[in-house]
Amino acid sequence: MFVHLLQIFTHQIFITDTPKPMKTTLLILLFVLISCKQADIEIPLTPDEPAQTAQKMSYLALGDSYTIGEGVAISERWPVQLSEALKAQNISFDSPQIIARTGWTTDELMRAIDEANISDTFDLVSLLIGVNNQYRGRPVEQFRIDLVTLIDKALTFAGNDTSRVFMLSIPDWGATPFASGRDREKIASEINAYNYVIYQETSARNILFINITPISREALTDPTMLANDRLHPSGKMYLRWVNELLPLLTPQIHK
């Protein structure tokens, strides 16, 4: 377009019999046109700004063997499966930071948290603890005292935002082959008592509580719900937990 206009003005000024006043006017226009084009060339093009990458949300998972995923691959741990399920819903999470170990009781988890010296605040914090307290025959009221302390710690890690903390119920190991020859009804009764304490303390603080214990009891008739040790959940059971949790948790994340 610029070249075409330049040709027209040059033809009118230097080739045709255009009157002198008109030639003067055309010369001025030609000068303005050339100046504008030069200005365009001299102004550097602003490169496209790189697309802003959405910051990933952080997740801290606190617990025992169920949280660390005893007997399953890392990808099958329920906190890892949860993170992947959230990503599938366009909720981007970093890999979960896990503080958990097989066999831990509430007091052992508390010590581990203190030793970790965590100073970060997390977008999501989960807590699943208590089965080893029950297994060791500890009083349920002592569990309540420890649980309150752990919930307070979880809330601190979540910036005291109750919508960013959730708890899972304790699975019933009495439904596994490991409990063969034991009093399964007694185990179930004690697990229920512990879970009722969890329900009470989370409800009092408006913290999300997800009851996955009924799913864990399916292991009594479905061996695919267990890892190779025939005690801890398989990746399949952990996925069931995540599917139970996801529709309840997702609205809270979007708050």
C-alpha positions as CSV (number, residue, x, y, z in Angstrom):
1,M,0.0,0.0,0.0
2,F,2.8,2.4,0.9
3,V,4.8,1.6,-2.2
4,H,1.7,2.2,-4.4
5,L,1.0,5.6,-2.9
6,L,4.7,6.6,-3.3
7,Q,4.5,5.7,-7.0
8,I,1.4,7.8,-7.5
9,F,2.9,10.9,-5.8
10,T,6.2,10.5,-7.7
11,H,4.4,10.3,-11.0
12,Q,2.3,13.4,-10.3
13,I,5.3,15.4,-9.1
14,F,8.0,14.5,-11.6
15,I,6.4,13.1,-14.7
16,T,3.0,14.7,-15.3
17,D,2.3,18.4,-16.1
18,T,0.8,19.0,-12.6
19,P,0.6,22.7,-11.8
20,K,3.4,24.0,-9.6
21,P,1.2,24.8,-6.5
22,M,-0.2,21.2,-6.7
23,K,3.3,19.8,-7.0
24,T,4.3,21.7,-3.8
25,T,1.4,20.2,-2.0
26,L,2.2,16.8,-3.3
27,L,5.8,17.2,-2.2
28,I,4.7,18.0,1.3
29,L,2.4,15.0,1.4
30,L,5.2,12.8,0.1
31,F,7.5,14.0,2.8
32,V,4.8,13.3,5.5
33,L,4.2,9.9,4.0
34,I,7.9,9.0,4.0
35,S,8.3,10.4,7.6
36,C,5.4,8.3,8.9
37,K,6.8,5.2,7.2
38,Q,10.2,5.8,8.8
39,A,8.7,6.3,12.2
40,D,6.9,3.0,11.8
41,I,10.1,1.3,11.0
42,E,12.0,2.9,13.9
43,I,9.5,1.8,16.5
44,P,10.5,-1.6,17.8
45,L,7.8,-4.2,17.8
46,T,6.8,-5.3,21.3
47,P,7.2,-9.1,21.5
48,D,4.2,-11.0,22.7
49,E,4.2,-11.4,26.5
50,P,4.6,-15.1,27.5
51,A,1.4,-16.6,28.7
52,Q,1.1,-16.5,32.5
53,T,1.3,-20.0,33.9
54,A,-1.3,-20.6,36.6
55,Q,0.3,-21.2,40.0
56,K,-0.1,-24.7,41.2
57,M,-2.0,-25.3,44.4
58,S,-0.2,-27.0,47.3
59,Y,-1.3,-30.0,49.3
60,L,-0.1,-31.5,52.6
61,A,-1.2,-35.0,53.5
62,L,-0.8,-36.1,57.1
63,G,-1.3,-39.7,58.3
64,D,0.0,-43.2,58.7
65,S,0.3,-46.3,56.4
66,Y,-3.0,-45.4,54.6
67,T,-1.6,-42.0,53.5
68,I,1.9,-43.2,52.6
69,G,0.3,-46.1,50.7
70,E,1.9,-49.1,52.2
71,G,2.1,-51.9,49.6
72,V,1.2,-49.8,46.5
73,A,3.1,-47.8,44.0
74,I,3.5,-44.1,44.6
75,S,1.1,-43.3,41.8
76,E,-1.6,-45.4,43.6
77,R,-1.4,-43.6,46.9
78,W,-4.7,-41.9,47.5
79,P,-3.3,-38.3,47.9
80,V,-1.5,-38.8,44.6
81,Q,-4.6,-40.1,42.9
82,L,-6.6,-37.2,44.4
83,S,-4.1,-34.7,42.9
84,E,-4.4,-36.3,39.5
85,A,-8.2,-36.3,39.7
86,L,-8.2,-32.6,40.5
87,K,-5.9,-31.9,37.6
88,A,-8.4,-33.7,35.3
89,Q,-10.9,-31.1,36.5
90,N,-8.5,-28.2,35.6
91,I,-7.5,-27.7,39.2
92,S,-3.8,-27.8,39.1
93,F,-2.0,-29.2,42.2
94,D,1.6,-29.8,42.9
95,S,2.6,-33.3,44.0
96,P,1.4,-33.7,47.5
97,Q,3.8,-33.3,50.4
98,I,3.3,-36.3,52.6
99,I,4.1,-36.7,56.3
100,A,3.1,-40.3,57.1
101,R,4.6,-43.6,58.0
102,T,3.3,-47.1,58.5
103,G,2.5,-47.8,62.2
104,W,2.3,-44.2,63.3
105,T,-0.1,-43.3,66.1
106,T,-1.4,-39.8,66.8
107,D,1.5,-38.9,69.1
108,E,4.1,-40.2,66.6
109,L,2.6,-38.1,63.8
110,M,2.6,-35.1,66.1
111,R,6.3,-35.5,66.8
112,A,7.1,-36.0,63.0
113,I,5.2,-32.8,62.2
114,D,7.2,-30.9,64.8
115,E,10.4,-32.3,63.5
116,A,9.5,-31.4,59.9
117,N,9.4,-27.7,61.1
118,I,6.9,-26.7,58.4
119,S,6.6,-23.0,57.9
120,D,4.6,-23.0,54.6
121,T,0.9,-22.5,54.2
122,F,-1.0,-25.0,52.0
123,D,-4.0,-24.8,49.8
124,L,-5.2,-28.2,51.0
125,V,-4.5,-30.3,54.1
126,S,-5.7,-33.8,54.8
127,L,-5.6,-35.9,57.9
128,L,-6.1,-39.6,58.3
129,I,-4.9,-41.1,61.6
130,G,-6.0,-43.3,64.5
131,V,-5.9,-47.0,63.3
132,N,-2.7,-47.7,65.2
133,N,-4.1,-46.1,68.4
134,Q,-7.0,-48.6,68.1
135,Y,-4.8,-51.5,67.2
136,R,-2.6,-50.8,70.3
137,G,-5.7,-50.7,72.5
138,R,-5.4,-47.0,73.5
139,P,-8.4,-45.2,75.1
140,V,-10.6,-43.4,72.6
141,E,-10.7,-40.3,74.9
142,Q,-6.9,-40.0,74.6
143,F,-7.3,-40.2,70.9
144,R,-9.7,-37.3,71.1
145,I,-7.2,-35.2,72.9
146,D,-4.5,-35.9,70.4
147,L,-6.9,-35.5,67.5
148,V,-7.8,-32.0,68.6
149,T,-4.1,-31.1,68.6
150,L,-3.6,-32.5,65.1
151,I,-6.6,-30.7,63.7
152,D,-5.3,-27.5,65.2
153,K,-2.0,-28.1,63.5
154,A,-3.7,-28.9,60.2
155,L,-5.7,-25.7,60.4
156,T,-2.5,-23.7,61.0
157,F,-1.0,-25.2,57.9
158,A,-4.1,-24.2,56.0
159,G,-4.0,-20.6,57.2
160,N,-6.8,-21.3,59.6
161,D,-9.2,-21.7,56.7
162,T,-11.5,-24.7,57.7
163,S,-12.6,-25.1,54.0
164,R,-9.0,-26.1,53.1
165,V,-8.8,-29.0,55.6
166,F,-10.5,-32.4,55.4
167,M,-10.4,-35.7,57.2
168,L,-11.1,-39.3,56.2
169,S,-12.5,-41.9,58.5
170,I,-10.4,-44.8,59.8
171,P,-10.6,-47.9,57.6
172,D,-11.7,-51.2,59.2
173,W,-8.7,-53.5,59.1
174,G,-10.9,-56.1,60.7
175,A,-12.3,-56.8,57.3
176,T,-9.0,-58.1,56.0
177,P,-7.4,-61.5,56.1
178,F,-4.9,-60.1,58.6
179,A,-7.7,-60.1,61.2
180,S,-8.5,-63.8,60.6
181,G,-9.1,-65.5,64.0
182,R,-9.7,-62.2,65.8
183,D,-12.9,-60.7,67.0
184,R,-14.0,-58.8,63.9
185,E,-17.1,-57.3,65.6
186,K,-15.0,-55.9,68.4
187,I,-12.6,-54.3,66.0
188,A,-15.4,-52.8,64.0
189,S,-17.0,-51.5,67.1
190,E,-13.8,-49.8,68.3
191,I,-13.2,-48.4,64.8
192,N,-16.7,-47.0,64.8
193,A,-16.1,-45.3,68.2
194,Y,-12.9,-43.7,66.9
195,N,-14.6,-42.5,63.8
196,Y,-17.4,-41.0,65.8
197,V,-14.9,-38.9,67.7
198,I,-13.5,-37.8,64.3
199,Y,-17.0,-36.9,63.2
200,Q,-17.7,-34.9,66.3
201,E,-14.5,-32.9,66.3
202,T,-14.6,-32.1,62.5
203,S,-18.3,-31.2,62.7
204,A,-17.6,-28.8,65.6
205,R,-15.1,-27.0,63.4
206,N,-17.0,-27.2,60.1
207,I,-14.3,-29.3,58.6
208,L,-15.2,-31.8,55.8
209,F,-15.3,-35.4,57.0
210,I,-15.5,-38.2,54.5
211,N,-16.6,-41.7,55.7
212,I,-14.7,-44.2,53.7
213,T,-15.0,-47.0,56.3
214,P,-17.9,-48.8,54.5
215,I,-15.7,-49.0,51.4
216,S,-12.9,-50.6,53.4
217,R,-15.3,-53.3,54.6
218,E,-15.8,-54.5,51.1
219,A,-12.4,-56.1,51.4
220,L,-14.1,-58.9,53.3
221,T,-15.6,-60.2,50.1
222,D,-13.5,-58.6,47.4
223,P,-9.7,-59.4,47.6
224,T,-8.9,-57.0,44.8
225,M,-9.5,-54.2,47.3
226,L,-6.3,-55.1,49.1
227,A,-2.6,-54.8,48.4
228,N,-0.4,-57.9,48.2
229,D,0.1,-57.9,52.0
230,R,-3.6,-58.6,52.4
231,L,-3.9,-55.9,55.0
232,H,-3.5,-52.5,53.4
233,P,-5.8,-51.1,50.6
234,S,-4.9,-51.6,47.0
235,G,-4.8,-48.8,44.4
236,K,-8.3,-49.8,43.5
237,M,-9.7,-49.1,46.9
238,Y,-7.8,-45.8,47.1
239,L,-9.4,-44.8,43.9
240,R,-12.8,-45.6,45.4
241,W,-11.9,-43.2,48.3
242,V,-11.0,-40.5,45.8
243,N,-14.2,-40.9,43.9
244,E,-16.1,-40.6,47.2
245,L,-14.1,-37.5,48.2
246,L,-14.0,-35.6,44.9
247,P,-17.6,-34.3,44.6
248,L,-17.5,-33.2,48.2
249,L,-14.1,-31.5,48.1
250,T,-14.2,-29.8,44.7
251,P,-16.9,-27.2,45.7
252,Q,-14.8,-26.2,48.7
253,I,-11.7,-25.7,46.5
254,H,-13.7,-23.3,44.3
255,K,-14.8,-21.2,47.2
